[in-house]
Amino acid sequence: MEARGPRPYWGGMGRAWLYLVGFVCWGQLRRSSVSLWTAAAVTGVVVIWVALETHAGRWELRQRRMVRNGPRYGQFWQCAVYEHLALTTGSTAGPTGAAVAAVCLGVAPALQAPLVQQRWGFMNFSIWVIHGVYLGFLLPVLTLACVHTFVDAENEAWVWIWSRPLPRSGLYLAQWLGTLPWSVAVTLGSLGGLALAGGTFGHLAWQLYLWPALIGTLAFTALFHVIHVFFRRPVVIGLVYVFFFEYLIGSLPGSLKQLSLTFHTRSLMYNSAQIAGYPVEMLPLTDPSSPVVAWWVLGGATVALLCGGAWLYRRWERWPT
């Protein structure tokens, strides 16, 4: 009989912990978060922009300019066709025209090959949509908005939760676990919306960049959870971190950018595109980390932030109201 004594205690703790996870995951849906709705509206605007650009064929190589303020590749091919017609019909093109025609006729067919068109178009889509808008803005901001929406320690229901016999580290981990499904759903959902709007290039981006986006979401969720719990104004601090540290430090040369979560997420996407045979030299990323290093850094950062945050939460007193 004595051996059965601890079971009700541990069973009550387990039920209370699962209730907390469910409360954070579902009970907070009644909250009206301006930050989440604003981030969702911005995502909708970006998806519409990508759909319009895809419909206009702006990601294709023929729409790109050869040099700044210069002719587009499509105009270059038309020039090659014109010179070909001029030479075959016997028109006087002169020595310069003949030389230009020879170069155009030699280069234009290679650039118009379907494989070259597909690879260059996909990398153009990756530069502007995935590496530029999604990683530079949408993924961290949507994660921050989800954490701010679903982790609300000022809710009246927390009075009951704090009265349960749960360790404070368990409270911390339960909050992160309850927030995680929504962070993953929102960030990957935005990636899916961009993939649908991007047509063929978007489908390729979904296949190659899904797993890097997932591990990046896990790391950002753990980071913003620490910021939300231990700082008075987590949204302000989170936005400063995204637009200053991640954007500035992540783009600097040297080893300092290794501290950026966005840099390692970009490196994973860079390596995925490289393995698939795409011209990754077009991407604005210097000295990317290897896949093993990037996975270890993002995974290690997630675990370290969770363990360190849970340890500090045991010794932390809430800010006085």
Secondary structure, DSSP 8 states (H G I E B T S, - for coil): -GGGTHHHHHHHHHHHHHHHHHHHHTGGGG---HHHHHHHHHHHHHHHHHHHHHHTTTTSGGGSBSSTTS-BHHHHHHHHHHHHHHHHTT---HHHHHHHHHHHHHHHHHHTSHHHHHHHHHHHHIIIIIIIIIIIIIHHHHHHHHHHHH--TTSTTHHHHHTSS--HHHHHHHHHHHHHHHHHHHHHHHHHHHHHHTHHHHHHHHHHHHHHHHHHHHHHHHHHHHHHHH-S-HHHHHHHIIIIIIIIITTSSSSGGGG-HHHHHHHHHHHHHHHTT--GGGSS-SS---HHHHHHHHHHHHHHHHHHHHHHHHT------
